[in-house]
Every structure is written in structure tokens, then in C-alpha cells.
């Protein structure tokens, strides 16, 4: 007896051109090193894979816990697994054309020490850790090494009321150009009453930043979009993209625009969510760029 067997194409070109990306063939050849596979990094990785990026190097020393899953690409099946290794499994299972170049369940500096050549072969390094110590060291390496690839830093402000994606290229400013000596971003969007938006974890002594997946998604999409534009050569010098959410969102939580952004929007009568793109120039006081 003969029976019909359904055949479906799963090749890269078919999947991703149907998804609307005519440049998927170019993205297939690109390698992204992702430092941080947390709430932002995991979702960025998923979007990049869905957009056609072909190869990933994933780095994260932390393990997924149940309190992560509400705003993470991974669900309960991956709890107690290392985030980088779990993300590699997730991408490989769900996107058959993705190649995982390597995973590191260690801090990025140790990973670079063990495999500098692997980093240098990447087309771009993306950091979503939001940790000043980690990212200032990464910025220093990029600024002082001729072979290190360009870097994108992506982070969210408190309550995901605003977020930023900063592309650092040899042409233009670096991360330090926009930070003070303690690693606070000079162009933050929101000031908070009391100056602290962190919430304490009961009986733990730790703190966390409260926000939900709906608030996070515009920022994640913005970061992923900047990565793709850089990979395709559409942006070739340092560049900052900032997302500012609805006015009632941050005002209801006790926030207000910082003086920089208040002046930026002083002529606007109404304020809706928007994305602002700016060339990122060298700060003449930056010791790495001058």
C-alpha cells in the first residue's frame, strides 16, 4: 500500500523569505556573539534567529530560575539549566538553519581569554548585561584592539519605561563617552522620585528591576533591529537609538523626563511613545577616544 507523505521545505531561503526578509542570505553568513542570555538577550537572540542570522556564540554564567520565565524566551522546561547552554538548545531545536558556534557558561572575559580567535571572527558582539564593570572592560578591549569586532550595548531603564541600544564603531564615540565615573548613563530618559526604582526580594537581600514582557518588547525589537542594520552595513559609525514609552506609564510610577530629554521635547504639545536615533559622537573628555 502506498500513502502520501507531506514534504515541507525547511531550508533557510524558504523560511526567511516567507518571513519577509529579502536580505536573509546575507544574514545567514553572519556570526553574533551574545554576552548575556537573560530577559533581553534571550529575546534578542530569538528575533535574530527568526530574522535569518545564521551563527551564534552565546555567553552567560547564570542559570534559569522560575522567576525568570515570565520575561524570558525560555520557559519552565529549561529551569535550572545554564542560560547560554539552554538558549543554544532552544535555538537549535526551533530554527534548523542556526549554527551554535560555541557556548560559554562563564564570564565573557574568561571566555575571551580561552577563545580570543572565536570572538575576533564574529561580525558583531552584543552585550545586554547592563553591568558597568562587565561592559566597561568590553569597551576598553574594543577600543584598544584592532582585531576586535564592533560592539552593541543594549539595556532598559527602570520599569522598561525607556531603553537604549548603542552601537560602538571605530568611527565615533565609545561607551565611556556617555557614562559618568560610576557607570551611570548621562542621557537617561527618566528620573524617579526617591532616586531608586529597585524592589527588594523578600527574605533574600537581593534586588530586582520590575517590568513585564509587554513593556520590554519594544526595546528588544529596537535592539535587534539595530543589530541587523549593522550586520547589513546600513550603519557604519557609532549610533545611539533610544526608546521612550508612553508618558502615562512612567508618570504613574513616579517618573519624569530628565532635563536633557525635557529640553529635547520642549516644543511638543503631546507626547507619545517614540524611538529617537542619534549619531554618537566622541566626548572630548573620554580618555579612550581623545
VOGU-3710 file (C-alpha; in Angstrom, 3 decimals, decimal comma):
1> xxxxxxxxxx> 0,000/0,000/0,000  1,143/3,486/-0,836  0,445/6,516/1,302  1,089/10,194/0,717  3,823/11,834/2,761  3,753/15,559/3,281  7,029/17,228/2,411  7,846/20,642/3,769  10,794/22,834/2,925  12,898/23,938/5,895
11> xxxxxxxxxx> 15,831/25,477/4,033  16,993/28,902/5,079  15,918/30,755/1,951  12,346/29,442/2,001  11,751/30,021/5,704  13,162/33,525/5,896  11,999/34,989/2,577  8,473/33,942/3,544  9,127/35,868/6,747  9,691/38,997/4,697
21> xxxxxxxxxx> 13,497/39,324/4,820  14,893/39,621/1,302  18,369/40,012/2,850  18,248/36,683/4,706  21,075/35,242/2,607  23,411/37,958/3,875  22,346/37,428/7,468  22,853/33,679/7,166  26,598/34,218/6,869  26,817/36,477/9,939
31> xxxxxxxxxx> 28,034/35,465/13,390  26,764/37,233/16,502  28,447/36,886/19,898  25,820/37,486/22,571  27,018/38,331/26,084  24,061/37,847/28,402  21,179/35,454/27,701  18,744/36,946/30,203  15,396/38,614/29,574  16,753/40,986/26,922
41> xxxxxxxxxx> 19,475/38,786/25,445  17,327/35,678/25,036  14,574/37,560/23,216  17,095/39,378/21,012  18,659/36,022/20,091  15,263/34,607/19,183  14,403/37,584/16,963  17,797/37,419/15,229  17,358/33,693/14,549  13,858/34,309/13,183
51> xxxxxxxxxx> 15,281/37,092/11,001  17,857/34,792/9,432  21,093/35,325/11,379  22,989/32,082/10,901  25,542/31,686/13,680  25,679/32,459/17,392  28,263/32,437/20,150  26,366/32,512/23,468  27,793/33,547/26,851  26,145/33,637/30,277
61> xxxxxxxxxx> 27,295/32,254/33,656  23,797/32,268/35,222  21,122/29,603/35,462  17,448/29,995/34,584  15,058/30,082/37,541  11,282/30,153/37,784  11,235/33,882/38,490  12,870/34,455/35,077  10,358/32,732/32,826  7,674/35,454/32,616
71> xxxxxxxxxx> 10,015/37,738/30,655  12,434/35,267/29,072  12,429/33,426/25,750  12,853/30,135/27,612  10,129/28,501/29,681  9,877/26,099/32,571  11,422/23,194/30,659  14,788/24,940/30,934  14,710/25,927/34,613  17,950/25,092/36,471
81> xxxxxxxxxx> 19,900/24,944/33,202  22,666/27,353/32,278  21,102/30,150/30,227  23,674/30,069/27,414  23,516/26,300/27,014  19,722/26,251/27,293  19,426/29,017/24,717  21,668/27,045/22,365  19,359/24,020/22,675  16,272/26,191/22,153
91> xxxxxxxxxx> 17,636/27,876/19,015  18,905/24,616/17,522  15,566/22,844/18,051  13,368/25,641/16,782  15,457/27,091/13,967  17,100/24,264/11,987  19,362/26,565/9,979  21,006/28,135/13,033  24,544/27,074/13,918  25,738/27,433/17,501
101> xxxxxxxxxx> 29,435/28,232/17,143  30,064/27,876/20,872  28,567/28,403/24,324  30,317/29,598/27,465  28,864/29,327/30,948  31,435/31,750/32,296  32,037/35,488/32,365  32,853/36,910/28,957  36,401/37,895/29,950  37,296/34,318/30,791
111> xxxxxxxxxx> 35,631/33,157/27,600  37,653/35,649/25,573  40,864/34,589/27,274  40,153/30,972/26,340  38,971/31,683/22,798  40,040/35,111/21,572  40,108/33,922/17,985  36,460/32,887/18,204  35,468/36,393/19,310  37,553/38,080/16,640
121> xxxxxxxxxx> 35,843/36,029/13,921  32,414/37,323/14,930  30,772/40,050/12,882  29,473/41,803/15,977  29,497/41,416/19,764  26,265/42,251/21,595  26,159/42,866/25,349  22,841/43,009/27,179  24,148/42,586/30,723  23,640/46,202/31,814
131> xxxxxxxxxx> 26,592/45,693/34,168  29,081/48,574/34,192  32,099/46,513/35,259  31,457/43,939/32,545  30,730/46,414/29,794  33,460/48,950/30,579  36,014/46,138/30,264  34,442/45,103/26,959  34,523/48,699/25,741  38,204/49,019/26,699
141> xxxxxxxxxx> 39,085/45,856/24,768  37,192/47,035/21,718  38,822/50,451/21,805  42,371/49,106/22,251  42,290/46,034/19,983  42,475/46,417/16,216  41,014/42,949/15,583  38,021/43,068/17,950  34,642/43,358/16,184  32,175/46,229/16,646
151> xxxxxxxxxx> 30,001/46,148/19,777  26,356/46,905/20,519  25,213/47,540/24,087  21,509/47,153/24,831  19,772/47,930/28,103  16,497/49,015/29,647  15,832/51,740/32,150  13,682/51,152/35,237  10,239/49,585/34,654  11,184/49,318/30,948
161> xxxxxxxxxx> 9,792/52,841/30,528  12,757/53,552/28,267  15,641/51,659/26,716  18,749/52,174/24,637  20,850/50,449/22,001  24,338/51,858/21,476  26,467/50,774/18,510  30,170/51,465/19,057  32,311/51,589/15,937  35,850/52,775/15,280
171> xxxxxxxxxx> 34,223/55,854/13,745  32,514/57,807/16,510  32,258/57,656/20,272  32,560/54,683/22,634  30,524/53,541/25,637  32,555/55,629/28,093  31,727/58,773/26,091  28,229/58,650/27,563  28,880/57,440/31,091  29,952/59,104/34,304
181> xxxxxxxxxx> 32,678/57,682/36,548  30,262/55,253/38,246  28,768/53,937/35,018  25,510/55,894/35,019  24,288/56,867/31,561  24,408/60,648/31,112  21,440/60,611/28,738  18,973/58,536/30,751  15,352/59,317/29,974  13,575/59,072/33,335
191> xxxxxxxxxx> 14,222/60,463/36,813  12,471/58,646/39,674  11,077/60,004/42,912  13,413/58,907/45,683  16,138/58,151/43,137  15,798/54,349/43,332  13,413/52,135/41,386  14,697/48,742/42,537  12,478/46,360/44,502  13,743/44,155/47,341
201> xxxxxxxxxx> 13,387/40,386/47,104  11,683/39,212/50,339  13,918/37,230/52,726  16,730/37,248/50,181  18,619/40,512/50,493  18,694/40,912/46,714  17,027/43,429/44,411  15,323/43,319/41,044  14,026/45,667/38,390  10,230/45,332/37,962
211> xxxxxxxxxx> 8,864/45,252/34,407  6,751/42,949/32,262  7,198/41,349/28,858  4,818/43,769/27,101  6,863/46,741/28,329  10,087/45,033/27,302  9,235/44,031/23,722  9,600/47,453/22,015  13,088/47,760/23,500  14,066/44,236/22,471
221> xxxxxxxxxx> 12,814/44,856/18,926  14,766/48,121/18,774  17,998/46,395/19,833  17,512/43,545/17,355  16,725/45,994/14,553  19,941/47,930/15,200  21,961/44,693/15,178  20,504/43,684/11,808  21,144/47,118/10,285  24,757/46,985/11,427
231> xxxxxxxxxx> 25,204/43,444/10,083  23,856/44,551/6,705  26,195/47,555/6,589  23,406/50,131/6,807  25,038/51,865/9,804  28,801/52,298/9,728  29,619/54,636/12,599  28,728/54,878/16,281  24,998/55,291/16,718  22,511/55,559/19,602
241> xxxxxxxxxx> 18,865/54,515/19,397  16,572/55,276/22,354  13,018/54,098/23,027  10,767/56,235/25,222  7,486/54,723/26,334  4,087/56,256/26,957  4,090/59,324/29,196  1,381/57,951/31,497  3,433/54,797/32,052  6,375/56,493/33,743
251> xxxxxxxxxx> 4,349/59,297/35,341  2,007/56,827/37,056  5,093/55,126/38,526  6,565/58,390/39,852  8,897/59,188/36,973  9,569/62,343/34,979  11,748/63,180/31,994  15,320/64,145/32,806  16,391/67,718/31,942  18,164/66,561/28,754
261> xxxxxxxxxx> 15,043/64,923/27,329  12,675/67,601/28,648  14,609/70,115/26,574  14,671/67,748/23,607  10,848/67,626/23,584  10,103/71,144/24,855  8,243/72,135/21,670  5,950/69,103/21,608  2,442/69,629/22,961  1,622/65,926/23,247
271> xxxxxxxxxx> 3,987/63,085/23,980  3,531/59,552/22,650  5,900/56,582/22,670  8,703/57,096/20,184  12,134/55,989/19,059  14,946/58,527/18,683  18,093/57,899/16,611  21,243/59,956/17,065  24,789/59,876/15,809  27,033/59,008/18,754
281> xxxxxxxxxx> 29,901/61,462/18,796  33,217/61,369/20,614  33,260/63,044/24,011  36,460/65,077/24,086  36,880/64,219/27,776  36,897/60,464/27,068  40,356/59,051/27,812  39,849/56,220/25,277  38,815/58,369/22,335  40,761/61,593/22,516
//
